[in-house]
Every structure is written in structure tokens, then in C-alpha cells.
Amino acid sequence: MNISQLETLLTISKTMSFRKAGELLNLTQPAVSAQIKSLEEEFKTVLVDRNQPVTLTDRGQVFLDHATRILDIVEELKQKLSDLNHTPQGHIVLGTTSSIAIQILPRVLSYFQNQFPLIKTTIHTMPSAQVLSSVENGSVDLGLTYLMEHNPHVRTATLYYDTFELVVSPRHPLASLKHASLDKLRDVPLIMLSPDTLGRRFVDRVFAEHGIAPNIVMELSSSEEVKRMAEINLGAAVVSKQSIASELRLGTLRMIKVSELEVSHPVGVVYKSGRYLNSAMQQFLSDLKGMPEAQFISSE
């Protein structure tokens, strides 16, 4: 049984003629007859009395009642699918770091949810390196993270660029400096992100390239935790520049330029290659990619 057969039976019931039904459906009369015959064989009953005028049998009428309901459901489904193209709706699970969730997402989501209130979002925060694996295994729909590692199983789009900076408390011995060399940090107690973050992997690589073993006194899983420890002067820290705008403005942290760390890193959206993108995800991706970089970079 297929939808075309049901539509043919419905049209016959209205026109009381195989020929007229064929004309309305753009089918030949033999094609109309073949469709009805196929239905009758499948359900092992006679649905149409072929005497003139053509009418439905009692069983045909019962069949038509159900067929009409099926066709109504199909039409409703078509309408809902069409509506999705015009009014995106659905649920998106986002994976990102706590820093991006705090600093970047509020500006993005406030705009997005005002425009598309039928789209709901759930946010899972995690170390940056875990964002890629979560997108790949399907536990999140979209990821927002640093695009510092290539993964052939995901697609990416750059949204803005960030750097990692050295910050200290105003009470730290280095606080009066505007610039410092990496070598000057050789013996400075450092508060660092945990090794499972992309930022930490970058910093480790820079130190290794210059033959320096950093004096790491504390490792924490998020930039927010690292900043708090640096603010109370437990050590110097290396964190994302985008994550410290508020602290710099309030004067609770001071930034010291280290030329060896001055590398711009792309930050962007990632999603699994080849996966189906529902209308909510398509709209979210479209809006993200269309936003200017200033939308993501803090003006504080």
C-alpha cells in the first residue's frame, strides 16, 4: 500500500469514475485500475463496485474512512515539515568551555533566542579538548572551542581569534611589568589549565620549544578557576585574553605581554561531518557564521 493508491481510491469515491479519476490524477485509466486492483489483492477484499456509476463497496467505504485519516495525517506532516523551513524550531545541545560559556555565549544566545524563541538550547561545559570528542561521538550537537587540532570527522567554521596571555595579581612581584620574556618565567610559580585543555597543550609546547621547564604549582580545569587563584596572588597564570576583559577593567588582574605566547588561535563552531542538521541547528550555524567578529569579542 502506498499514498498514491489511497489518493486514487479517494478520487474514485468522489468522481464515481475510473476515467475521471485518472484525468484528475494525471494517470491513465489502466493505471488507476491497476492501483485499485493492487489494493484489493493486498487486503484480499473488493473495494470498488465497477458497475456504472462506480461506487465503493461496504468494505471499500470502511477502507476509505481509514485512508482519509491517513491522508490527513500525511498532509499535516507535510505542513509541519514545511513550517520548519519557515519557523526554525527544535533543541540544540551545545558543548563548550566554561570560559566561552560565560564570556561569549550570553551575547550570542540573547540575540538568537529573541529571534527564534521556539529553539531551545542546552549547554554542557567541558575541557576544550573534550569538546571535539563530544561532537564526534554525538553527545553534543555543536561545539564552540579552539580550532587548534585537526579532526577529519568534524567540520569547522572560525568565528573569531584569541590569544593566551600572562596575568598576575596587582600584588605580584611582576605586576609592574608591561612585557616579559618567556625565560623570565623560568622560576615563577605558575597556575595553569589542566593538561586536557587545548590552551595548556599550546603553552606546554611553547615552553618545550624554548627548553624551559615551567614551575607549575597548580592545575585547574577552567579559566575561571585559574583567574580566581591568580587574583588572590597564588601565582602567575596563562589564560585566554577574551576571558579576562572584566578583571582587567576592574583592576583585579594585570596582563603582561610575553612575545612567545603572542599567537592568534581560531575559535569556532564544530559539528560532525555527514550528520543530519535539523532546522534549529541549521539556523544556529547560519547565524553564528554570519555574525561579525566584534559580536564575540568583549568590548569591556
C-alpha positions in Angstrom: 0.0 0.0 0.0 1.2 3.5 -0.8 -0.1 7.0 -0.5 -0.8 7.2 -4.3 -3.2 4.3 -4.1 -5.1 5.9 -1.2 -5.4 9.1 -3.1 -6.7 7.2 -6.1 -9.4 5.5 -4.1 -10.4 8.8 -2.6 -10.7 10.4 -6.0 -12.7 7.5 -7.4 -15.2 7.8 -4.5 -15.7 11.5 -5.4 -15.8 11.2 -9.2 -17.5 7.7 -9.4 -15.4 7.1 -12.5 -12.1 5.4 -13.2 -11.7 7.7 -16.2 -12.4 11.0 -14.5 -10.2 9.9 -11.5 -7.4 9.3 -14.0 -7.8 12.7 -15.6 -7.7 14.5 -12.2 -4.6 12.5 -11.1 -2.9 12.6 -14.4 -3.0 8.9 -14.7 -4.2 6.6 -17.5 -7.4 4.6 -16.8 -5.4 1.3 -16.8 -3.0 2.8 -14.2 -6.0 3.7 -12.0 -7.4 0.2 -12.3 -4.1 -1.4 -11.5 -3.7 0.7 -8.3 -7.1 -0.3 -7.1 -6.6 -4.0 -8.1 -3.3 -4.0 -6.2 -5.0 -2.7 -3.0 -7.8 -5.3 -3.3 -5.2 -8.1 -3.7 -3.2 -6.9 -0.7 -6.2 -6.7 1.6 -8.0 -9.6 0.0 -11.3 -7.8 -0.4 -13.3 -6.0 -3.1 -13.2 -2.2 -2.5 -14.9 -0.9 -5.7 -18.1 -1.9 -7.4 -17.1 -1.4 -11.1 -20.7 -1.2 -12.4 -21.8 2.2 -13.7 -21.7 4.5 -11.9 -18.6 3.3 -10.0 -19.2 3.1 -6.2 -17.3 1.8 -3.2 -18.4 -1.4 -1.6 -19.2 -1.6 2.1 -15.7 -2.7 2.7 -14.4 0.0 0.4 -16.2 2.6 2.4 -14.7 1.4 5.7 -11.3 1.3 3.9 -11.9 4.9 2.7 -12.6 6.2 6.2 -9.2 5.0 7.4 -7.5 6.1 4.2 -8.9 9.6 4.6 -7.4 9.7 8.1 -4.1 8.5 6.9 -4.0 11.1 4.1 -4.9 13.8 6.6 -2.0 12.8 8.8 0.3 12.8 5.8 -0.9 16.3 4.9 -0.4 17.5 8.5 3.2 16.1 8.4 3.9 17.9 5.1 2.7 21.1 6.6 4.8 20.7 9.8 7.9 20.0 7.8 7.1 23.0 5.6 6.7 25.1 8.7 10.1 24.1 10.0 11.6 25.6 6.9 10.0 29.0 7.7 10.0 28.9 11.5 13.0 27.0 12.8 12.4 25.1 16.0 13.9 22.3 17.9 16.5 21.5 20.5 20.3 22.1 20.3 22.9 20.6 22.7 26.0 22.8 22.8 29.4 21.7 24.2 31.9 24.4 25.1 34.4 25.5 27.7 33.3 27.3 30.9 35.1 30.4 29.7 33.3 30.6 26.4 30.0 29.7 28.1 30.5 32.7 30.5 32.1 35.3 28.2 30.8 34.6 24.7 27.5 32.6 24.7 25.4 35.1 26.6 25.9 37.7 23.9 25.2 35.1 21.1 22.2 33.3 22.8 20.4 36.5 23.8 20.2 37.6 20.2 19.4 34.1 18.9 16.7 33.3 21.4 15.0 36.7 20.8 14.9 35.9 17.1 13.9 32.2 17.4 12.1 31.6 20.6 11.0 28.1 19.5 14.6 26.9 19.5 15.8 25.6 22.9 19.4 25.2 23.9 21.2 23.0 26.5 24.8 23.9 27.3 27.4 21.4 28.6 30.7 22.8 29.8 33.9 20.7 29.5 37.6 21.0 28.8 38.4 22.3 25.3 39.9 19.0 24.1 36.8 17.2 25.1 34.5 19.4 23.0 35.8 17.8 19.8 35.4 14.2 21.0 31.9 15.0 22.3 30.9 16.3 18.9 32.4 13.3 17.2 30.6 10.8 19.4 27.3 12.6 19.2 26.9 13.5 22.9 26.6 17.2 21.8 25.2 18.6 18.6 27.5 21.6 18.2 30.8 22.6 19.8 32.3 26.0 20.4 36.0 25.7 21.1 39.6 26.5 19.9 40.3 25.1 16.5 43.9 24.2 17.2 43.8 20.5 16.3 42.7 18.9 13.0 40.0 16.2 13.2 38.8 14.7 9.9 35.5 13.6 11.4 34.2 17.1 12.1 33.5 20.3 10.1 34.6 23.7 11.5 34.0 27.4 10.9 36.1 30.1 12.5 34.2 32.8 14.4 37.0 34.9 16.0 40.6 34.8 17.1 42.0 34.7 20.6 45.4 34.7 22.3 46.8 33.4 25.6 48.2 35.9 28.0 50.2 36.0 31.2 48.2 37.6 34.1 49.1 38.4 37.7 47.6 40.0 40.7 48.4 43.7 41.3 50.3 42.5 44.3 52.5 40.1 42.3 56.3 40.9 42.0 55.9 41.1 38.2 52.8 43.3 38.3 54.8 46.5 37.4 56.0 44.9 34.1 54.3 45.6 30.7 56.4 43.0 28.9 58.4 39.9 29.9 60.4 37.3 28.1 59.5 33.6 28.5 62.8 33.0 30.1 61.9 35.4 32.9 59.1 32.9 33.8 61.5 30.0 34.4 61.2 30.0 38.2 57.9 31.9 38.6 55.2 29.8 40.2 52.5 29.3 37.6 48.8 28.4 37.8 47.9 26.5 34.6 45.0 24.9 32.9 44.8 21.2 33.2 46.7 19.1 30.5 43.4 18.0 28.8 42.8 21.6 27.5 44.0 22.9 24.2 45.3 26.1 25.8 47.6 24.1 28.1 48.9 22.0 25.2 49.8 25.2 23.4 51.6 26.7 26.4 53.4 23.4 27.1 54.6 23.3 23.5 55.9 26.9 23.7 57.9 26.2 26.9 59.3 23.0 25.4 60.4 24.7 22.2 62.4 27.1 24.4 63.9 24.4 26.6 62.1 25.7 29.7 60.5 23.5 32.4 57.8 25.7 33.9 57.3 25.8 37.7 53.7 24.7 37.8 52.3 24.9 41.3 48.6 24.4 40.5 46.5 23.0 37.7 42.8 23.7 37.3 40.2 22.6 34.8 38.8 26.0 33.7 40.0 29.6 33.1 37.5 30.9 35.6 39.2 28.9 38.4 42.7 29.8 37.2 41.7 33.5 37.3 40.4 33.3 40.8 43.6 31.7 42.1 45.7 34.4 40.3 43.6 37.2 41.8 44.4 36.1 45.3 48.1 36.0 44.3 48.8 32.3 44.5 50.8 32.6 41.3 51.0 33.9 37.8 48.6 32.4 35.2 48.3 32.0 31.5 44.7 32.3 30.3 42.6 33.3 27.3 42.6 37.1 26.6 38.9 37.0 25.9 38.3 35.6 29.4 40.0 38.4 31.3 38.3 41.6 30.0 36.3 42.1 33.2 39.2 41.5 35.5 41.4 43.9 33.5 38.7 46.6 33.6 38.2 46.1 37.4 42.0 46.0 38.1 41.9 42.6 39.8 44.4 41.2 37.3 47.2 42.8 35.2 48.3 41.5 31.8 51.9 41.1 30.9 52.8 40.7 27.3 55.0 37.7 26.5 56.0 37.7 22.9 56.5 33.9 22.7 52.8 33.5 23.6 51.5 36.1 21.0 50.0 33.6 18.6 46.4 34.1 17.4 44.2 31.0 17.7 41.0 30.5 15.8 37.9 29.9 17.9 34.9 28.5 16.2 32.0 26.1 15.9 32.4 22.4 15.2 29.9 19.8 14.1 30.1 16.2 13.0 30.7 15.6 9.3 27.8 14.0 7.5 25.3 14.2 10.3 21.7 15.4 9.7 21.3 19.1 10.7 17.7 19.9 11.9 16.3 23.3 11.2 17.3 24.6 14.6 21.0 23.6 14.0 20.9 25.0 10.5 19.6 28.3 11.7 22.1 28.5 14.6 25.0 27.7 12.4 23.9 30.2 9.8 23.6 32.9 12.3 26.9 32.1 14.0 28.8 32.2 10.7 27.1 35.4 9.7 28.0 37.3 12.9 30.9 39.8 12.8 33.9 39.1 14.9 33.0 42.1 17.1 29.9 40.2 18.3 32.2 37.6 20.1 35.0 39.9 21.3 34.2 41.6 24.5 34.1 45.4 24.5 34.7 45.7 28.2 
